[in-house]
């Protein structure tokens, strides 16, 4: 498929060439990595899961990921309309799952316009090794989840003395 030339004010024309096979590279086959890399199966599984989850991950609720320090992070998620009893945060096997289950509203509402989305959600994050959740708080409709990466002493670099 070839796009028509685009005229520019200075008289130059730009010709775009789009190839069909370049447009559909969304699926990756990681099976060769499983066959040849020993001990990296968790990495391949993470890449495969990340590829699948990006296609299925909804955009609600919006969130930010901040770097607070060298090994400190914060996830801030907009949870307007949810109170802390309706939110649940769990970590398991390097996955952080944040869910919001809105309790049914007993009161009947007659909206002229409803722009605030108060629907249930589940958002998943893949945590790197040695990252753990330190605390979580809700403030002004924002959920803050603070994380820290604690590298074990055995994995930190150390200086080895050379004896003569």
Buried (B, 14 or more C-beta within 10 A) or exposed (E): EEEEEEEEEEEEEEEEEEEEEEEEEEEEEBEEBEEEEEEEEEEBEBBBEEEEEEEEEEEEBEBEEEEEEEEEBBBBBBBEEBEEEBBEEEBEEBEBEBBBEEEEEEEEEEEEEEEEEBEEBEBEBBBEEEBEBEEBEBEEEBBBBBBBBEEEEEEEEEEEEEEE
